[in-house]
Amino acid sequence: MAVKIRLTRMGAKKNPFYRFVAADSKAPRDGKFLDILGTYDPMKDPAEVKVHKEKVNYWLGKGALVSESARAILKKQGLFGLH
């Protein structure tokens, strides 16, 4: 089972809210996941990002891959590549 760190969409229509999740790479975008790693709210100014650093580092240490969008946000937070 390949694990990916990616975003899952929450919130209402035209009011998106995202969670960082660790999920099986074959699971649907908003489907089953293994762990919630944080949140991302692009509607606030500036965008609000809350991430559990320990959980992200745990999954990166286990060999989880990171999606492009999640990688860009984590990089801005200075969290990517800290495992």
PyMOL commands that place a pseudoatom at each C-alpha (Angstrom):
pseudoatom trace, name=CA, resn=MET, resi=1, chain=A, elem=C, hetatm=0, pos=[0.000, 0.000, 0.000]
pseudoatom trace, name=CA, resn=ALA, resi=2, chain=A, elem=C, hetatm=0, pos=[1.507, 3.311, -1.110]
pseudoatom trace, name=CA, resn=VAL, resi=3, chain=A, elem=C, hetatm=0, pos=[0.666, 6.181, 1.225]
pseudoatom trace, name=CA, resn=LYS, resi=4, chain=A, elem=C, hetatm=0, pos=[0.294, 9.747, -0.009]
pseudoatom trace, name=CA, resn=ILE, resi=5, chain=A, elem=C, hetatm=0, pos=[0.081, 13.005, 1.899]
pseudoatom trace, name=CA, resn=ARG, resi=6, chain=A, elem=C, hetatm=0, pos=[-2.506, 15.071, 0.077]
pseudoatom trace, name=CA, resn=LEU, resi=7, chain=A, elem=C, hetatm=0, pos=[-5.379, 17.519, 0.460]
pseudoatom trace, name=CA, resn=THR, resi=8, chain=A, elem=C, hetatm=0, pos=[-9.004, 16.502, 0.851]
pseudoatom trace, name=CA, resn=ARG, resi=9, chain=A, elem=C, hetatm=0, pos=[-11.707, 19.084, 0.209]
pseudoatom trace, name=CA, resn=MET, resi=10, chain=A, elem=C, hetatm=0, pos=[-14.200, 20.023, 2.891]
pseudoatom trace, name=CA, resn=GLY, resi=11, chain=A, elem=C, hetatm=0, pos=[-16.505, 23.004, 3.333]
pseudoatom trace, name=CA, resn=ALA, resi=12, chain=A, elem=C, hetatm=0, pos=[-19.439, 24.355, 1.397]
pseudoatom trace, name=CA, resn=LYS, resi=13, chain=A, elem=C, hetatm=0, pos=[-19.908, 25.277, -2.224]
pseudoatom trace, name=CA, resn=LYS, resi=14, chain=A, elem=C, hetatm=0, pos=[-17.660, 28.240, -3.143]
pseudoatom trace, name=CA, resn=ASN, resi=15, chain=A, elem=C, hetatm=0, pos=[-16.194, 28.131, 0.373]
pseudoatom trace, name=CA, resn=PRO, resi=16, chain=A, elem=C, hetatm=0, pos=[-13.446, 25.492, 0.257]
pseudoatom trace, name=CA, resn=PHE, resi=17, chain=A, elem=C, hetatm=0, pos=[-11.604, 24.202, 3.295]
pseudoatom trace, name=CA, resn=TYR, resi=18, chain=A, elem=C, hetatm=0, pos=[-8.953, 21.487, 3.063]
pseudoatom trace, name=CA, resn=ARG, resi=19, chain=A, elem=C, hetatm=0, pos=[-7.419, 18.868, 5.338]
pseudoatom trace, name=CA, resn=PHE, resi=20, chain=A, elem=C, hetatm=0, pos=[-3.944, 17.440, 4.975]
pseudoatom trace, name=CA, resn=VAL, resi=21, chain=A, elem=C, hetatm=0, pos=[-4.401, 13.682, 5.184]
pseudoatom trace, name=CA, resn=ALA, resi=22, chain=A, elem=C, hetatm=0, pos=[-2.309, 10.559, 4.852]
pseudoatom trace, name=CA, resn=ALA, resi=23, chain=A, elem=C, hetatm=0, pos=[-4.249, 8.232, 2.561]
pseudoatom trace, name=CA, resn=ASP, resi=24, chain=A, elem=C, hetatm=0, pos=[-3.792, 5.159, 0.415]
pseudoatom trace, name=CA, resn=SER, resi=25, chain=A, elem=C, hetatm=0, pos=[-2.816, 6.360, -3.058]
pseudoatom trace, name=CA, resn=LYS, resi=26, chain=A, elem=C, hetatm=0, pos=[-5.696, 4.365, -4.602]
pseudoatom trace, name=CA, resn=ALA, resi=27, chain=A, elem=C, hetatm=0, pos=[-8.382, 5.884, -2.340]
pseudoatom trace, name=CA, resn=PRO, resi=28, chain=A, elem=C, hetatm=0, pos=[-10.584, 8.649, -3.791]
pseudoatom trace, name=CA, resn=ARG, resi=29, chain=A, elem=C, hetatm=0, pos=[-9.726, 12.298, -3.036]
pseudoatom trace, name=CA, resn=ASP, resi=30, chain=A, elem=C, hetatm=0, pos=[-12.454, 12.723, -0.425]
pseudoatom trace, name=CA, resn=GLY, resi=31, chain=A, elem=C, hetatm=0, pos=[-12.571, 9.064, 0.559]
pseudoatom trace, name=CA, resn=LYS, resi=32, chain=A, elem=C, hetatm=0, pos=[-11.038, 6.935, 3.270]
pseudoatom trace, name=CA, resn=PHE, resi=33, chain=A, elem=C, hetatm=0, pos=[-7.823, 8.180, 4.897]
pseudoatom trace, name=CA, resn=LEU, resi=34, chain=A, elem=C, hetatm=0, pos=[-5.370, 6.923, 7.506]
pseudoatom trace, name=CA, resn=ASP, resi=35, chain=A, elem=C, hetatm=0, pos=[-4.605, 10.076, 9.513]
pseudoatom trace, name=CA, resn=ILE, resi=36, chain=A, elem=C, hetatm=0, pos=[-5.453, 13.798, 9.606]
pseudoatom trace, name=CA, resn=LEU, resi=37, chain=A, elem=C, hetatm=0, pos=[-2.240, 15.835, 9.519]
pseudoatom trace, name=CA, resn=GLY, resi=38, chain=A, elem=C, hetatm=0, pos=[-3.566, 19.395, 9.528]
pseudoatom trace, name=CA, resn=THR, resi=39, chain=A, elem=C, hetatm=0, pos=[-5.805, 21.959, 7.854]
pseudoatom trace, name=CA, resn=TYR, resi=40, chain=A, elem=C, hetatm=0, pos=[-5.583, 24.614, 5.148]
pseudoatom trace, name=CA, resn=ASP, resi=41, chain=A, elem=C, hetatm=0, pos=[-8.076, 27.488, 4.772]
pseudoatom trace, name=CA, resn=PRO, resi=42, chain=A, elem=C, hetatm=0, pos=[-7.417, 29.465, 1.557]
pseudoatom trace, name=CA, resn=MET, resi=43, chain=A, elem=C, hetatm=0, pos=[-10.402, 31.793, 2.121]
pseudoatom trace, name=CA, resn=LYS, resi=44, chain=A, elem=C, hetatm=0, pos=[-8.730, 33.711, 4.951]
pseudoatom trace, name=CA, resn=ASP, resi=45, chain=A, elem=C, hetatm=0, pos=[-6.313, 36.526, 4.203]
pseudoatom trace, name=CA, resn=PRO, resi=46, chain=A, elem=C, hetatm=0, pos=[-3.546, 35.393, 4.500]
pseudoatom trace, name=CA, resn=ALA, resi=47, chain=A, elem=C, hetatm=0, pos=[-4.355, 31.710, 4.013]
pseudoatom trace, name=CA, resn=GLU, resi=48, chain=A, elem=C, hetatm=0, pos=[-4.382, 29.832, 7.321]
pseudoatom trace, name=CA, resn=VAL, resi=49, chain=A, elem=C, hetatm=0, pos=[-2.327, 26.646, 7.605]
pseudoatom trace, name=CA, resn=LYS, resi=50, chain=A, elem=C, hetatm=0, pos=[-2.200, 24.431, 10.696]
pseudoatom trace, name=CA, resn=VAL, resi=51, chain=A, elem=C, hetatm=0, pos=[-0.028, 21.326, 10.493]
pseudoatom trace, name=CA, resn=HIS, resi=52, chain=A, elem=C, hetatm=0, pos=[0.942, 18.679, 13.060]
pseudoatom trace, name=CA, resn=LYS, resi=53, chain=A, elem=C, hetatm=0, pos=[4.701, 18.554, 12.401]
pseudoatom trace, name=CA, resn=GLU, resi=54, chain=A, elem=C, hetatm=0, pos=[5.221, 15.296, 14.275]
pseudoatom trace, name=CA, resn=LYS, resi=55, chain=A, elem=C, hetatm=0, pos=[2.578, 13.469, 12.238]
pseudoatom trace, name=CA, resn=VAL, resi=56, chain=A, elem=C, hetatm=0, pos=[3.948, 14.809, 8.929]
pseudoatom trace, name=CA, resn=ASN, resi=57, chain=A, elem=C, hetatm=0, pos=[7.476, 13.740, 9.868]
pseudoatom trace, name=CA, resn=TYR, resi=58, chain=A, elem=C, hetatm=0, pos=[6.185, 10.322, 10.975]
pseudoatom trace, name=CA, resn=TRP, resi=59, chain=A, elem=C, hetatm=0, pos=[4.520, 9.639, 7.621]
pseudoatom trace, name=CA, resn=LEU, resi=60, chain=A, elem=C, hetatm=0, pos=[7.464, 11.009, 5.629]
pseudoatom trace, name=CA, resn=GLY, resi=61, chain=A, elem=C, hetatm=0, pos=[9.710, 8.700, 7.658]
pseudoatom trace, name=CA, resn=LYS, resi=62, chain=A, elem=C, hetatm=0, pos=[7.456, 5.772, 6.695]
pseudoatom trace, name=CA, resn=GLY, resi=63, chain=A, elem=C, hetatm=0, pos=[8.002, 6.594, 3.012]
pseudoatom trace, name=CA, resn=ALA, resi=64, chain=A, elem=C, hetatm=0, pos=[4.830, 8.519, 2.220]
pseudoatom trace, name=CA, resn=LEU, resi=65, chain=A, elem=C, hetatm=0, pos=[4.784, 10.451, -1.046]
pseudoatom trace, name=CA, resn=VAL, resi=66, chain=A, elem=C, hetatm=0, pos=[3.513, 14.042, -1.142]
pseudoatom trace, name=CA, resn=SER, resi=67, chain=A, elem=C, hetatm=0, pos=[1.157, 15.481, -3.756]
pseudoatom trace, name=CA, resn=GLU, resi=68, chain=A, elem=C, hetatm=0, pos=[2.258, 18.594, -5.641]
pseudoatom trace, name=CA, resn=SER, resi=69, chain=A, elem=C, hetatm=0, pos=[-0.281, 20.910, -4.014]
pseudoatom trace, name=CA, resn=ALA, resi=70, chain=A, elem=C, hetatm=0, pos=[0.454, 19.628, -0.503]
pseudoatom trace, name=CA, resn=ARG, resi=71, chain=A, elem=C, hetatm=0, pos=[4.207, 19.866, -1.177]
pseudoatom trace, name=CA, resn=ALA, resi=72, chain=A, elem=C, hetatm=0, pos=[3.919, 23.539, -2.205]
pseudoatom trace, name=CA, resn=ILE, resi=73, chain=A, elem=C, hetatm=0, pos=[1.984, 24.456, 0.946]
pseudoatom trace, name=CA, resn=LEU, resi=74, chain=A, elem=C, hetatm=0, pos=[4.283, 22.471, 3.252]
pseudoatom trace, name=CA, resn=LYS, resi=75, chain=A, elem=C, hetatm=0, pos=[7.339, 24.024, 1.611]
pseudoatom trace, name=CA, resn=LYS, resi=76, chain=A, elem=C, hetatm=0, pos=[5.995, 27.529, 2.319]
pseudoatom trace, name=CA, resn=GLN, resi=77, chain=A, elem=C, hetatm=0, pos=[5.573, 26.484, 5.952]
pseudoatom trace, name=CA, resn=GLY, resi=78, chain=A, elem=C, hetatm=0, pos=[9.144, 25.171, 6.055]
pseudoatom trace, name=CA, resn=LEU, resi=79, chain=A, elem=C, hetatm=0, pos=[8.028, 21.624, 6.863]
pseudoatom trace, name=CA, resn=PHE, resi=80, chain=A, elem=C, hetatm=0, pos=[8.865, 19.691, 3.736]
pseudoatom trace, name=CA, resn=GLY, resi=81, chain=A, elem=C, hetatm=0, pos=[12.037, 17.642, 3.893]
pseudoatom trace, name=CA, resn=LEU, resi=82, chain=A, elem=C, hetatm=0, pos=[12.413, 17.744, 7.681]
pseudoatom trace, name=CA, resn=HIS, resi=83, chain=A, elem=C, hetatm=0, pos=[12.031, 13.998, 8.262]
for i in range(1, 83): cmd.bond("trace and resi %d" % i, "trace and resi %d" % (i + 1))
show_as sticks, trace
zoom trace
